[in-house]
Amino acid sequence: MKQKKLALFSSEFLAYALLACMTLLSQYFVHIGLPPSLVGVLMALPSINALWANQFYFLLAYKFGLKRVVLYSATIAIASLWILFVSKHVLMIFLFSFLLMLSQGGLVPLLESSLVEFASRTRLPYGRIRLFGTLGYAAASFLVANLVNKGFSPLFMVYSLLFFSIASVVQKSELRMNFHRRPSVRSTDKRFSALFVLITASVGFNLFNSVFLPVLVKSKNFRASSVGLSFTLMALSETPFLLFAERIVKRFGSFRLLSSAIFIVGLRLVLASFATTEAQLLLIQLLHGWTYIVIYYATLFLMRRELSAHVLDGTQILFWISLQGIGPLLGSSVGGIAVEKMNAELAYFIFGLIAMSLVIFCWTIEKTWFRKG
């Protein structure tokens, strides 16, 4: 049983380490001289893919099984990764970035959904499993941060190794997905459709920080390694919440947590715009521990509590589309235009104020859609 759990925890660790490497690609794109607007478009590719690929991947898993989908995705991703690295033309960079991010795009939603099922079956706190994802993200960020000052080939080497490892681990694990019916976004709870509009905006503002942090760091003349160190601290800052996630959610409720997390998303952006030293910026990034993970976990808990089996799969797909698709797409694309037209500091400040104001909509959705059942 211990070996089975180790394989499951390793899958979570590796999946989020992959996400860290994908996020750090923005620094690579800035390094090779691409303009902020193009960096925004490239980093929006996972979001564009998520608009349709999440349902596509769930259907593939429904038909062929989780393990086969993960194996083929990892193989295509490794090939795309190295062709991207040697590509010099913008069109080639775009094409193989698209293939890479498409291949990686379905891994986390599929693995997360299967791990949530595992946690439900075994009554293992999901927060403990998700903690391994945080550790994986932190480890990959820290490792690459200490390597990129000498060049970016180590990023691609680590990235490839992670794809190979996750494909190997999943094949040996007992991960699986049990579908109640053919997954479709048509089978959803309408109340969550309203809630996901708010989550879309919040996640978009949150991802804006991750994508354009290299631009902010460069504009403030901080060291390039501070980007990776920031991502490391951001990941580690999630640890306290994850250790006590079940207790916190049950004590305060999903909507109180959502409101507080959305406010902190905006507060971090505002404070980052005023940072004058690298140390200040790094400390501000610790606020990440009460942003994405709290939004994610509170919504996941709410879905598991409120939804019946026949609408759970479809609502989960819609949730991932909001989380990985529309929200990040807006954060990357609109964020890229804003940074290019204004500057990084002003864009951070304005987006932060807008994000903090979303708390009002969170309260409205709760009273309108959920308190009345």
C-alpha positions in Angstrom: 0.0 0.0 0.0 2.9 2.3 0.8 4.4 1.8 -2.7 1.0 2.6 -4.3 0.7 5.8 -2.3 4.3 6.7 -3.2 3.5 6.3 -6.9 0.4 8.5 -6.6 2.2 11.2 -4.6 5.1 11.1 -7.2 2.6 11.7 -10.0 1.4 14.8 -8.2 4.9 16.0 -7.6 6.0 15.5 -11.2 2.8 17.1 -12.7 3.3 20.3 -10.8 7.0 20.3 -11.5 6.0 20.3 -15.2 3.8 23.3 -14.6 6.7 25.2 -13.1 8.8 24.5 -16.2 6.0 25.7 -18.4 5.7 28.9 -16.4 9.5 29.5 -16.6 9.3 29.3 -20.4 8.1 32.9 -20.3 11.5 33.9 -18.9 13.1 32.0 -21.8 11.0 33.8 -24.3 11.9 37.2 -22.8 15.6 36.1 -22.8 15.6 35.4 -26.6 14.2 38.9 -27.2 10.5 38.3 -28.0 8.3 41.4 -27.3 5.9 41.2 -24.3 2.8 40.9 -26.5 4.2 37.8 -28.2 5.3 36.4 -24.9 1.7 36.9 -23.7 0.3 35.1 -26.8 2.7 32.1 -26.4 2.0 31.8 -22.7 -1.7 32.0 -23.5 -1.4 28.8 -25.6 -2.2 26.4 -22.7 -5.3 28.5 -22.0 -6.4 28.5 -25.6 -5.9 24.7 -25.8 -7.8 24.3 -22.5 -10.9 25.8 -24.0 -11.4 22.6 -26.0 -8.6 20.2 -25.0 -9.9 19.5 -21.5 -13.0 17.9 -22.7 -11.0 16.2 -25.5 -8.6 14.7 -23.0 -11.4 13.5 -20.7 -13.0 11.8 -23.7 -9.7 10.2 -24.6 -9.3 8.9 -21.0 -12.9 7.7 -21.2 -12.2 5.7 -24.3 -8.5 4.6 -24.1 -7.7 4.9 -20.4 -5.6 7.4 -18.4 -2.2 5.6 -18.7 -2.2 5.5 -22.5 -3.2 9.1 -22.8 -0.4 10.2 -20.4 2.3 8.1 -22.3 1.5 9.5 -25.7 1.2 13.0 -24.4 4.6 12.9 -22.8 6.3 11.4 -25.9 4.9 14.2 -28.1 5.8 16.8 -25.6 9.5 15.8 -25.4 9.9 15.9 -29.1 8.2 19.3 -29.4 10.3 20.7 -26.5 13.6 20.1 -28.2 12.5 21.3 -31.6 11.3 24.5 -29.9 14.7 24.9 -28.3 16.6 24.8 -31.6 13.9 26.9 -33.5 14.9 30.5 -34.4 12.0 31.6 -36.5 8.9 33.0 -34.7 6.5 30.7 -36.7 8.5 27.6 -35.6 8.6 28.8 -32.0 4.8 29.3 -32.1 4.1 25.9 -33.7 6.1 23.8 -31.3 5.1 25.8 -28.3 1.5 25.0 -29.3 2.3 21.3 -29.6 4.2 21.2 -26.3 1.5 23.0 -24.4 -1.2 21.0 -26.0 0.5 17.8 -25.0 1.0 18.9 -21.4 -2.4 20.6 -21.1 -4.4 17.5 -20.3 -2.0 15.9 -17.8 -2.8 18.0 -14.7 -6.6 17.9 -15.0 -6.6 14.1 -15.6 -4.2 13.4 -12.8 -5.9 15.7 -10.4 -9.3 14.2 -11.1 -8.0 10.7 -10.7 -6.2 11.7 -7.4 -9.4 13.3 -6.1 -11.2 10.0 -6.8 -8.4 8.1 -5.0 -8.7 10.4 -2.0 -12.4 9.9 -1.8 -12.1 6.1 -2.0 -9.4 5.9 0.7 -10.5 8.8 2.8 -7.0 10.2 2.5 -7.0 14.1 2.9 -6.6 15.5 -0.6 -4.7 18.4 0.8 -1.9 16.1 1.7 -1.7 14.7 -1.8 -1.9 18.3 -3.3 1.0 19.2 -1.0 3.3 17.0 -3.1 2.3 19.1 -6.1 3.4 22.2 -4.3 6.7 20.6 -3.4 7.2 19.6 -7.0 6.5 23.1 -8.3 8.9 24.5 -5.7 11.7 22.0 -6.4 11.6 22.5 -10.1 11.5 26.3 -9.8 14.4 26.4 -7.3 16.5 24.0 -9.4 16.0 25.9 -12.7 16.4 29.3 -11.0 19.9 28.2 -10.0 20.7 27.1 -13.5 19.3 29.7 -15.9 21.9 32.3 -15.1 24.3 30.2 -17.2 21.9 29.6 -20.0 18.5 28.0 -20.7 19.5 24.5 -21.9 19.2 23.1 -18.3 15.5 24.2 -18.3 14.8 22.0 -21.3 16.8 19.1 -19.9 14.9 19.2 -16.6 11.6 19.6 -18.5 12.3 16.5 -20.7 13.3 14.4 -17.7 10.1 15.3 -15.9 8.0 14.2 -18.9 9.8 10.9 -19.1 9.5 10.4 -15.3 5.8 11.1 -15.1 5.0 8.7 -18.0 7.0 6.0 -16.3 5.4 6.5 -12.9 1.9 6.6 -14.1 2.3 3.4 -16.1 3.3 1.6 -12.8 0.7 3.2 -10.7 -2.9 2.2 -10.1 -4.3 5.6 -11.2 -7.6 5.4 -13.0 -10.7 7.4 -13.7 -14.2 6.2 -13.2 -16.7 8.0 -15.3 -20.4 8.1 -14.4 -21.3 8.7 -18.1 -19.6 10.1 -21.2 -18.1 13.4 -20.0 -19.7 16.5 -21.4 -19.9 20.2 -20.4 -23.6 20.0 -21.3 -24.1 18.1 -18.0 -23.4 20.9 -15.5 -24.9 22.7 -12.5 -26.0 26.2 -13.7 -25.1 27.8 -10.3 -21.4 26.9 -10.9 -21.5 28.5 -14.4 -22.1 31.8 -12.6 -19.4 31.1 -10.0 -16.9 30.1 -12.7 -17.2 33.5 -14.3 -15.7 35.0 -11.1 -13.1 32.3 -10.9 -12.1 33.0 -14.5 -11.4 36.6 -13.7 -9.5 35.9 -10.5 -7.3 33.2 -12.0 -6.6 35.5 -14.9 -5.3 38.2 -12.7 -3.3 35.7 -10.6 -1.6 34.2 -13.7 -0.8 37.7 -15.0 1.7 37.9 -12.1 3.4 34.6 -13.0 3.6 35.3 -16.7 4.8 38.9 -16.5 7.0 38.7 -13.4 10.1 38.3 -15.7 9.1 41.6 -17.3 8.6 43.3 -13.9 11.9 42.0 -12.7 13.7 43.2 -15.8 12.1 46.7 -15.6 13.3 47.0 -11.9 16.8 45.7 -12.8 16.6 42.8 -10.4 18.6 39.6 -10.9 17.1 37.1 -13.5 17.3 34.3 -10.9 14.8 36.2 -8.7 12.0 35.0 -11.0 12.7 31.3 -10.3 13.2 32.1 -6.6 9.9 33.9 -6.6 8.2 30.9 -8.0 9.8 28.7 -5.4 8.6 30.9 -2.6 5.1 31.1 -4.2 4.9 27.3 -4.3 6.2 26.8 -0.7 3.8 29.4 0.6 0.9 27.1 -0.2 2.2 24.5 2.3 0.5 25.9 5.5 -2.9 26.0 3.9 -2.6 22.5 2.4 -1.5 20.9 5.8 -4.8 22.1 7.3 -7.0 22.6 4.3 -9.9 20.3 5.3 -10.1 22.0 8.7 -9.9 25.5 7.3 -12.6 24.9 4.7 -15.0 23.4 7.2 -14.4 26.1 9.7 -14.7 29.2 7.5 -16.7 27.9 4.5 -16.0 28.0 0.8 -17.2 31.5 0.0 -15.4 33.2 2.9 -12.2 31.6 1.6 -12.9 32.6 -2.0 -13.5 36.2 -1.0 -10.3 36.5 1.0 -8.3 34.7 -1.7 -9.6 37.0 -4.5 -8.8 40.1 -2.4 -5.2 38.8 -1.9 -4.8 38.2 -5.6 -5.3 42.0 -6.1 -3.3 43.0 -3.1 -0.2 41.2 -4.3 -0.3 42.9 -7.7 -0.6 46.3 -6.1 2.2 45.7 -3.6 4.5 44.2 -6.3 4.1 47.4 -8.4 5.7 49.4 -5.5 8.5 47.0 -4.7 11.8 48.8 -4.8 14.2 45.9 -3.8 14.4 42.3 -4.7 13.9 41.2 -1.1 10.6 43.2 -1.0 9.4 41.5 -4.2 10.3 38.0 -2.9 8.4 38.7 0.3 5.3 40.0 -1.5 5.2 36.7 -3.5 4.6 34.8 -0.3 1.0 36.1 -0.5 0.6 33.5 -3.2 -0.1 31.0 -0.5 -3.6 32.5 -0.1 -4.5 32.9 -3.7 -4.7 30.2 -6.3 -4.6 27.2 -4.0 -7.4 28.6 -1.8 -9.6 29.4 -4.8 -8.9 26.0 -6.2 -9.5 24.0 -3.0 -12.5 26.0 -1.9 -14.2 25.5 -5.2 -13.3 21.8 -5.4 -14.7 21.3 -1.9 -17.9 23.1 -2.9 -18.3 21.0 -6.0 -17.9 17.7 -4.0 -20.4 18.9 -1.4 -23.1 20.3 -3.7 -23.0 18.2 -6.9 -24.6 14.9 -7.6 -22.7 12.2 -9.6 -24.5 12.8 -12.9 -23.3 16.5 -13.2 -20.0 16.2 -11.4 -17.9 15.2 -14.4 -19.2 17.9 -16.7 -18.9 20.6 -14.0 -15.3 19.5 -13.4 -14.5 20.0 -17.0 -16.1 23.4 -17.0 -14.1 24.2 -13.9 -10.8 23.2 -15.6 -11.7 25.3 -18.6 -12.1 28.3 -16.3 -9.0 27.5 -14.3 -6.7 26.6 -17.2 -8.5 28.1 -20.1 -10.4 31.4 -20.2 -8.8 32.9 -17.0 -5.2 32.4 -17.9 -6.0 33.3 -21.6 -7.2 36.7 -20.4 -4.4 37.1 -18.0 -1.7 36.4 -20.7 -3.2 38.1 -23.7 -4.8 41.2 -22.2 -1.9 41.4 -19.7 0.6 41.4 -22.6 -1.1 44.3 -24.3 -1.4 46.2 -21.1 2.3 45.8 -20.2 3.3 46.8 -23.7 1.0 49.9 -23.9 1.7 51.1 -20.4 4.5 49.5 -18.4 4.7 46.6 -16.0 4.4 48.6 -12.8 1.3 50.5 -13.9 -0.4 47.4 -15.3 0.3 45.5 -12.0 -1.3 48.4 -10.0 -4.4 48.8 -12.2 -5.1 45.1 -12.4 -4.6 44.7 -8.7 -7.3 47.3 -7.9 -9.7 45.6 -10.3 -9.1 42.2 -8.8 -9.7 43.4 -5.2 -13.1 44.8 -6.3 -14.2 41.4 -7.5 -14.9 40.5 -3.8 -18.2 42.3 -4.2 -19.3 39.9 -7.0 -18.3 36.9 -4.9 -20.7 38.0 -2.1 -23.4 38.6 -4.7 -23.0 35.2 -6.3 -23.2 33.5 -2.8 -26.4 35.3 -1.8 -28.1 34.9 -5.2 -27.1 31.4 -6.3 -26.1 29.4 -3.3 -27.8 30.6 -0.1 -31.1 30.2 -1.9 -30.0 26.7 -3.0 
